[in-house]
Amino acid sequence: MAAMDLFGRRWALRILWELREGPLGARALLARCEGLSSSVLYQRLRELTSSGIVTNSPDGYELTRLGTALGHALRPLDDWATAWAQAQEQAKDGQDSLEA
């Protein structure tokens, strides 16, 4: 349950998602996560670092081996979310054509 508590915190999964393709500095993370405050970013990065999921390297923040494994586990969830969003859009389009 500790993992669910950590990943359930606002912005935690988004930060991990943004780091999936390689290291990013704090400014780049802030730019990619519109609406994320710097104080929350640094708090989440501290939590993710102390959990062994993220590390701070000379190139910026990056996923550890454990964090990379988590990223692989998140890909099916992203696939599902994409399919769900498409189904929602198709349902909305169908509803719009019924109303016309």
Protein Blocks (a to p, Z undefined) as FASTA:
>chain_A
ZZmmmmmpghklmmmmmmmnoccdfklmmmmmghiafklmmmmmmmmmmnopaccdfkbc
cddfklmmmmmmmmmmmmmmmmmmmmmmmmmmmmmmmmZZ
